[in-house]
């Protein structure tokens, strides 16, 4: 494959760049042959209407100083209408001193990604991190991020946005010594209408949370919240969050909410006083006896407010 060695030790940066350029120019189907490729510089994937098969292959950055292993799209070149399977970045070690990224998504649209994966980067999958980036209308199947500070981070900046992407399944693995959130959605209105269905979020990080949501109208449907989150809320709605919805079947899951009109629904915590239904300034919740209560403002206790 364009002279790449694929033993995980040789520097295959140039052969891989040539391979990806040929794939972009000829809009065909490329196969990474299930090998492990060492790189010393970032790989850029751009273009349209091609298919890349990378199942069984790994991209291994030479050091944590390499700020990104793979970048999808650039400032001027969008990645559009492609199908990529099995793309994986595995760093040999983790470094909290470097702002490194496993897979950076900059301008990506109308594409399908299956088994996208990154391990031991500080930010494993990072979306729209630079001004002007556009991430929209993509489908992510079984994405994985392990042992990062943030495993998936929506970070639209400036006039960038990350909207209307759909995620099915997948697994985000927490390292208790480093993980802050498995999923972090920031950017307010610039991160809206993203949907996550059945994503597993592994815990045992009592100081942190499974997900931080500070966008608009995003849905986290039945995430598999695994492990222990201690007294910390598993879900945190940030101050710029509006009309987000989280549903879970885990009985002891909690949410904290400093946004507007967010909803957290669980089998025993739906509309509790610490996770009420919000309508404008009014909050509605059920007390221990199952009676509905309301208050203009946040309730301070289960018995606060007025009975309906």
N, C-alpha and C positions, 0 to 999 in steps of 0.2 A: 504494500500500500504506500506508493510514492516513497519507498525506501525506509519506512518506519521500522524500527527494530521490535518494539512492543514487548520488552522484557521488564519494564518498570524502572530501569536504571539508566538506560541510554536517553539522551535528550532528543525527543521526537517532535519538538515544537515545529520546526520547519516542514517536515513531511506532513504533519497533521494540518498545518495551515494550507499547504498546497492541495491536500485532499479536500478540505472544506471549500476552498476557492473553486476547485473543479466541480464540486457538487452544486455550488451556487450558480456557476456559469452555465452548466448543462442541465440543470433542473431534473436530475434523474433520481436514482436510488443509490445510496452509499451504505457500505457495511464496514464497521470497524473491527470485524473479525474476532471479537471476543478477547482481545489482548489488553495488557496493561501498559499505558504509555506515560513516560516521564516527560514533564514539560518545564521549561525555565522561563516562559513568558505566557501571557494570556492568549487563549484561543478565541477568535471571534467567529460567530456563526450568523450569517446574514443571507438574505435572498428570499426566494418565493417558490412555491410549488415544487418542493422536493421532499424526499423521504430519507431519513437517516436511521439506520439500525445499529444500536450500540450495546445491545444486551450482552452481558458478560464482560464488557470492557470497563476499564477504569482509567480516569485521568488523574495522575499523581503530580501535583506541584512540587517543585524541588525544595521549597522552604515556605514557612509561614510569611516571609517577607513579600512573596508574590501576592498582590492584593486581590486578584481574582483568578480562578482557574479557567472558567469559561464565561464569556459574555454573549448573550443573545440579543442581537440588534445593536446598532450604534446610534450616534447622534444623527447621522445622515442616512443610514441604511436600515430599513425596517426588516424584521423577520416576519414573513406573512404567508399564511396558508401552507404551512409545512407540517409534517408528521415526524416526530422524533421519539424514538423508543430506547430506553435503557441508558440514557446519558447519566454518567456518574462521576463525581469528583471525590477523591479520598485523600485528605492531607495526611502525611506521615506523623504529624504531631499537632497539638493545639497550642496556640499562643494568644494570650489575652492582650499582649502588648501591640499587636498588629491589627489594623482594621480590615482583616482579610475576609473575602467572600468566596463561597464555593462556586455558585452559579449566579451571575448577575443578569437580570432581565431589564433591558433598557427600552427598546421599541419593538414590541411583539404583538401581533394581532392574528386572530382567526386561525389559530394553530392548535394542534393536539400533541400533548406531551404525556407519554406513558412511562412510568417508573423513573421519573426524574429524581435524582438522589445526590445528596452531599453529606459528608461526615467530617467532623472536627474542624470546620471553618468557624470563625467567630460568628459570622452570619451565613448560614448555609444556603438559603435561597432568598435573594434580596430583589425586590421589585421596585422599579422606577426611582432609583436613588439620586438621579440628577435632573436638574431643571429641563423641562421639555420632554421628558420620557413619557411614553404612552404604552400602557399594558392593558389590552382590552379584548374581550370576546374569545378568550382562550379556554381550552378544556384540559384539565390536569387529572390524570388517572393514576392513583397509587403513588403519589409523590412522597418522598422520604427525606427527613432531615434529622441528623443525630448529633447530640453532644455539642451544640453550638450555644452561644449566649442567647441568640435569637435564631430559631430554626427556620421559620418563614417570617420575613419582615416586609410588609407593605410600607414603603417610605416615599410617597410622592413628594417632590420638592419643586418649589417655584410654580410654574404653570403645568407641571406634569400631573398625570393621573393614572390610577390603576382601578379600572371599573369593569364590572360585568364578566368576571372570570368565574368559572365553575370548577370545583375540586371534588372528586369522588374518591372515597377511601384514603389510603395513605397512612403513614405513621411518623410521628415526631417523637424522638427520644430525648429525654431529659438527663443531663448530668448534674447531680445535686451540688457540685462545687462550682459550676459555671453558668448554668442555664437560668436566664431571667424569665423569658416567656417562650413557650413552644411556638405560639403564633402571636405576632404583633401586627396590628393594623393601625397605622397612624395616618394623618393627613386630612382628617375631617371629610368634607364633601368630595375631596379628590380621591378618596377610597370608598366607592359606593357600589351597592348591588352585587357584591361578591358572595358566592354561595359555597359552603363547605358541608359535604354530606358524609357522615360516618367516619370522620378522621380520628385515628387513635392518637391520644396525647398521653405519653407516659410521664409519671410524676415522681414522687419521693423527693420533692424539693420544697420543704415547708416554708421557706422564706419567699417563694415566688408564686406565680400563677400559671395555669395552663394557657390562658389567652388574655391578651390585652386588646380591647377593641375601642378605637377612637375614630371610627369612620361613620358612614351614614348608610342605613338600610342594608346592612350586611346580615347574612344568615349563617349560623353555625348550628346545623341540625344533627342532633344525636351524636356528638363526639364521644368517643370511648375514653373517658377520663380514668386512666389507670394510675395506681399508686396512691400515695398520701400527700395531701396538700396542707396538712396541719390546720391551723386556725385561719390561714390566709384564704381569701376567696379564690375559687378555681377560675372564675371569670371576672375580669375587671373592665367595666365600661368607663372610658376616659371622659374628660370634660367637653370634648368636641363631638361626642357620640350622640347620634340621633336615630331613633327608630330601628335599632338593631335587634335581632331576635336570636336567642340561644335556647335550644331545648336539649334536655339531657334526661336519661333514665337513672342516673346515679343519685341515690337518696341523700347522701351527705354533701352533695355539691352546693356551693354557695356562690353568690355574685355580689360585687359591690358596684354601685352605680352613681356616678357624678355627672351623667349626661341627661338627655331629655327623651322621654317616650321610648326607652329601651324596654325589652321584655326578656325575662329569664324564667323558663318554665322547666320544672323538675317534678318528680313524683310526690315529693313531700315539701318542696320549697316554692312551688308556684305561688306568686303573689304574696310572699311572706313580708313582714314589715321591713326586713333588711334587703328585700328584693321586690319592691312593690310594682304594680302596674302604674305607669305614669301617663297622665293626660294633662299637658300643659304643666302648671304648678301643682296640680292635684295628684295625690298618690292614693291607690286603692290596694288593700291587702286583706288577708284572712287571718284572724287571731287563732289561738290554740283550740277554741271551741268550734272553729269553722265558720264564725260569723264575719261578714264583710265589714270593713271599716274604711274610712276615708279621711284625708286631711289635706289642707292647703299648705303644702310643704312636706319635707321629709319626716317620717315618723321617727320618734326617739325610742319607742319601745313597742312591743306587741299590742299593749292595751292603749296606746296613744290614739288620738283622733276621735272620730264620731262613728257610732254604729249606723248602718243604713236602716 
